[in-house]
Amino acid sequence: MNAALRNKVVVVIGATSGIGLAAAKAILAAGGKVVGVGKDDATGKKAAAALGAEAEILTADASDPATAELAVSTAVETFGRFDALYHVAGGSARTYGDGPLHELTDEGVDFAINLNLKSVLYSNRAAVGMFLRQKTGGAVLNLGSVLAEEPSPGYIATHAYAAAKSAVVGLTRSAAAYYARKNIRFNALAPGLTDTPMASRALTDPQIVSFVKCKQPLDGGRIGTPEDLAAAAVFLLSDASKFITGQVLAVDGGWSVADCGPGLFG
């Protein structure tokens, strides 16, 4: 068994579906314990059943400042320690009015920023507070997006979402610099288009699926899976990455380096 996280306790914000649930399973498989947060009670119950006794699932809203504080304190009360945070929770604000700037609504801005940036600030703050009180180091991993650096104007033009994810990178790097002397590490993952509930529109659009074949050319040109990110998450949460901080790792099937122009390989 991979024991990279043996006896480590990890809080996963957004642990009950998609990328977060796959990460929680991988953390448990690596010997860790999980306190997970999900917004929906029914989904949380399913996740709790799937994860078993080494996971504690809370139903709460990640954009509520009290949620991360509760999750971190639960980790200490339930499992006796807190070692790492993985913030996954986020999502599209398209149905609330996110889009290109000239179409962007006030509601779209508020929803995108609350869900994708404020929630990260709250969880990272809670994690650092506990690490400092414990006088221990620790690891924080935030979920960004390849769209922060490599936009797709023709297919995914949600500018408030992109702005929030770009800010997550700024937060991650700034916090990494500030807290390095306390041995608190901050890193981020930047997924490409991944098969999650958020991506349901894209997954059913033949044009986007065709675009992904050239934009994410690895492994036959496919949409990513939550499991594609899980091993990277375990690595960056574990002591195997103890000399790494302030980095953004793209897990994107080649999106950030791919050229969809003509002429490649004939």
C-alpha positions as CSV (number, residue, x, y, z in Angstrom):
1,M,0.0,0.0,0.0
2,N,1.2,3.5,-0.7
3,A,1.8,5.0,2.7
4,A,2.7,8.5,1.7
5,L,0.1,9.9,4.1
6,R,0.2,7.3,6.9
7,N,-1.5,8.8,10.0
8,K,-1.8,12.2,8.3
9,V,-5.1,14.0,8.7
10,V,-6.3,16.0,5.7
11,V,-9.2,18.4,5.4
12,V,-10.8,18.3,2.0
13,I,-13.1,21.2,1.2
14,G,-15.4,19.8,-1.6
15,A,-14.9,16.1,-0.8
16,T,-18.2,14.6,-1.7
17,S,-18.1,14.4,-5.5
18,G,-15.8,14.7,-8.5
19,I,-12.2,15.7,-8.0
20,G,-12.6,16.0,-4.2
21,L,-14.1,12.6,-3.7
22,A,-11.4,11.0,-5.9
23,A,-8.8,12.8,-3.8
24,A,-10.4,11.7,-0.5
25,K,-10.3,8.1,-1.7
26,A,-6.6,8.4,-2.7
27,I,-5.7,10.0,0.7
28,L,-7.3,7.1,2.5
29,A,-5.5,4.6,0.2
30,A,-2.2,6.4,1.1
31,G,-2.8,5.8,4.8
32,G,-4.4,9.1,5.7
33,K,-7.6,10.2,7.4
34,V,-10.0,12.7,5.9
35,V,-12.4,15.3,7.2
36,G,-14.4,16.2,4.1
37,V,-16.9,19.0,3.5
38,G,-19.7,18.9,1.0
39,K,-22.7,21.2,0.4
40,D,-25.4,18.6,-0.2
41,D,-26.5,16.3,2.5
42,A,-27.6,13.4,0.2
43,T,-24.3,13.5,-1.6
44,G,-22.4,13.7,1.7
45,K,-24.1,10.6,3.0
46,K,-23.1,8.7,-0.2
47,A,-19.6,9.9,0.1
48,A,-19.4,8.9,3.8
49,A,-20.6,5.4,3.0
50,A,-18.0,5.1,0.2
51,L,-15.1,6.4,2.3
52,G,-15.8,4.5,5.5
53,A,-14.7,5.0,9.1
54,E,-11.5,6.8,8.5
55,A,-13.4,9.8,7.0
56,E,-15.7,12.3,8.7
57,I,-18.0,14.1,6.3
58,L,-19.6,17.5,7.2
59,T,-22.4,19.2,5.3
60,A,-21.7,22.9,5.0
61,D,-21.2,25.8,2.6
62,A,-17.6,26.4,1.6
63,S,-18.3,30.1,1.1
64,D,-19.4,30.5,4.8
65,P,-16.3,31.7,6.8
66,A,-17.3,29.3,9.7
67,T,-17.1,26.2,7.5
68,A,-13.4,25.7,7.2
69,E,-12.9,26.6,10.9
70,L,-15.3,23.8,11.8
71,A,-13.6,21.3,9.5
72,V,-10.2,22.0,10.9
73,S,-11.3,21.8,14.5
74,T,-13.2,18.6,13.7
75,A,-10.0,17.1,12.3
76,V,-8.3,17.8,15.7
77,E,-11.2,16.7,17.8
78,T,-11.9,13.5,15.8
79,F,-8.5,12.3,14.8
80,G,-6.2,14.2,17.2
81,R,-4.3,16.2,14.6
82,F,-4.4,18.3,11.5
83,D,-1.7,18.0,8.8
84,A,-3.0,19.3,5.5
85,L,-5.7,21.1,3.6
86,Y,-6.9,20.4,0.1
87,H,-9.4,23.0,-1.2
88,V,-11.3,21.7,-4.1
89,A,-14.7,23.4,-3.8
90,G,-15.5,25.8,-6.6
91,G,-17.5,25.8,-9.8
92,S,-19.0,27.6,-12.7
93,A,-21.2,30.7,-12.3
94,R,-22.4,30.6,-15.8
95,T,-26.0,30.1,-14.9
96,Y,-25.8,33.2,-12.5
97,G,-24.5,35.5,-15.3
98,D,-20.8,34.8,-15.6
99,G,-19.5,35.2,-19.1
100,P,-17.5,37.7,-21.3
101,L,-17.2,41.1,-19.6
102,H,-19.8,42.8,-21.7
103,E,-22.4,40.2,-20.7
104,L,-21.2,39.7,-17.1
105,T,-23.9,40.4,-14.4
106,D,-23.4,41.6,-10.9
107,E,-24.9,38.3,-9.6
108,G,-22.4,36.4,-11.7
109,V,-19.5,38.3,-10.3
110,D,-20.6,37.8,-6.7
111,F,-21.3,34.1,-7.1
112,A,-18.1,33.4,-8.9
113,I,-15.9,35.3,-6.4
114,N,-17.7,33.9,-3.3
115,L,-17.4,30.3,-4.5
116,N,-14.0,30.3,-6.2
117,L,-12.0,32.9,-4.2
118,K,-13.5,33.9,-0.9
119,S,-14.0,30.2,0.1
120,V,-10.3,29.6,-0.6
121,L,-9.2,32.6,1.5
122,Y,-11.4,31.3,4.3
123,S,-10.1,27.7,4.2
124,N,-6.5,28.7,3.9
125,R,-6.8,31.2,6.8
126,A,-8.3,28.4,9.0
127,A,-5.5,26.0,8.1
128,V,-2.7,28.5,8.8
129,G,-4.3,29.5,12.1
130,M,-4.3,25.9,13.3
131,F,-0.8,25.2,12.0
132,L,0.4,28.2,13.9
133,R,-1.4,27.3,17.1
134,Q,-0.1,23.7,16.9
135,K,3.4,25.1,16.2
136,T,3.7,22.6,13.3
137,G,4.3,22.9,9.7
138,G,1.7,21.7,7.2
139,A,0.6,21.6,3.6
140,V,-2.1,23.5,1.8
141,L,-3.1,22.6,-1.7
142,N,-5.5,24.7,-3.7
143,L,-7.4,23.8,-6.9
144,G,-6.9,26.3,-9.6
145,S,-7.6,26.0,-13.3
146,V,-5.6,25.9,-16.5
147,L,-7.9,28.8,-17.6
148,A,-6.0,31.1,-15.2
149,E,-3.1,31.1,-17.6
150,E,-4.3,29.5,-20.8
151,P,-7.8,30.9,-21.7
152,S,-10.1,29.4,-24.3
153,P,-12.1,32.4,-25.7
154,G,-14.0,30.3,-28.2
155,Y,-15.4,27.8,-25.8
156,I,-15.0,28.8,-22.2
157,A,-15.4,32.6,-21.8
158,T,-16.4,32.9,-18.1
159,H,-14.3,35.9,-17.0
160,A,-15.2,36.2,-13.4
161,Y,-14.3,32.5,-12.9
162,A,-11.0,33.0,-14.7
163,A,-10.3,36.0,-12.5
164,A,-11.0,34.1,-9.3
165,K,-8.8,31.2,-10.3
166,S,-6.0,33.6,-11.3
167,A,-6.4,35.1,-7.8
168,V,-6.1,31.6,-6.2
169,V,-2.6,31.4,-7.9
170,G,-1.7,34.8,-6.5
171,L,-2.8,33.7,-3.0
172,T,-1.0,30.4,-3.2
173,R,2.3,32.0,-4.2
174,S,2.1,34.9,-1.8
175,A,1.2,32.7,1.2
176,A,4.0,30.2,0.2
177,A,6.5,33.0,0.4
178,Y,5.2,34.4,3.7
179,Y,4.9,31.2,5.6
180,A,7.9,29.2,4.3
181,R,9.8,30.0,7.5
182,K,7.1,28.4,9.5
183,N,7.4,25.3,7.3
184,I,3.9,25.8,5.9
185,R,3.8,24.9,2.3
186,F,1.3,26.2,-0.4
187,N,0.9,24.7,-3.8
188,A,-1.9,24.5,-6.4
189,L,-3.1,22.1,-9.1
190,A,-4.4,23.5,-12.4
191,P,-6.6,20.9,-14.1
192,G,-7.6,21.1,-17.7
193,L,-11.2,20.1,-18.8
194,T,-12.1,17.3,-16.4
195,D,-15.2,15.1,-16.2
196,T,-17.0,16.6,-13.2
197,P,-20.6,17.9,-12.7
198,M,-19.3,21.4,-13.5
199,A,-18.2,20.3,-17.0
200,S,-21.5,18.7,-18.0
201,R,-22.3,21.3,-20.6
202,A,-18.9,20.9,-22.2
203,L,-19.0,17.1,-22.1
204,T,-22.2,17.1,-24.2
205,D,-21.0,19.7,-26.8
206,P,-19.5,17.9,-29.8
207,Q,-17.5,21.0,-30.8
208,I,-15.8,21.2,-27.4
209,V,-15.2,17.4,-27.3
210,S,-13.5,17.7,-30.7
211,F,-11.5,20.7,-29.5
212,V,-10.3,18.8,-26.5
213,K,-8.9,16.0,-28.7
214,C,-6.2,18.5,-29.9
215,K,-6.0,20.7,-26.9
216,Q,-5.5,17.8,-24.4
217,P,-3.6,15.5,-26.7
218,L,-2.2,13.0,-24.0
219,D,-3.7,9.5,-23.8
220,G,-5.6,9.7,-27.1
221,G,-6.9,13.3,-26.6
222,R,-9.5,12.9,-23.9
223,I,-11.2,14.8,-21.2
224,G,-9.5,14.4,-17.8
225,T,-10.9,12.3,-14.9
226,P,-10.9,13.2,-11.2
227,E,-8.5,10.3,-10.7
228,D,-6.0,12.0,-13.0
229,L,-5.5,14.6,-10.3
230,A,-5.6,12.3,-7.2
231,A,-2.0,11.1,-7.3
232,A,-0.7,14.6,-7.8
233,A,-2.8,15.7,-4.8
234,V,-1.4,13.0,-2.6
235,F,2.2,13.9,-3.6
236,L,1.8,17.6,-2.8
237,L,0.0,17.0,0.5
238,S,2.6,14.5,1.7
239,D,6.1,14.8,3.0
240,A,7.3,13.5,-0.4
241,S,7.0,17.1,-1.5
242,K,8.4,18.7,1.6
243,F,10.9,20.9,-0.3
244,I,8.2,22.2,-2.8
245,T,6.2,25.3,-2.2
246,G,4.7,28.1,-4.3
247,Q,4.2,25.9,-7.3
248,V,1.3,25.4,-9.7
249,L,1.2,22.0,-11.3
250,A,-0.8,21.7,-14.4
251,V,-2.6,18.3,-14.7
252,D,-4.2,19.1,-18.0
253,G,-3.4,16.5,-20.6
254,G,-1.2,19.0,-22.4
255,W,-3.6,21.9,-22.6
256,S,-1.1,24.4,-21.5
257,V,1.5,23.4,-24.1
258,A,-0.6,22.1,-27.0
259,D,-0.7,23.6,-30.5
260,C,-4.0,23.0,-32.3
261,G,-2.7,24.4,-35.5
262,P,-2.4,22.4,-38.8
263,G,0.6,20.4,-39.9
264,L,1.6,18.4,-36.8
265,F,2.7,14.9,-37.8
266,G,1.3,15.3,-41.3
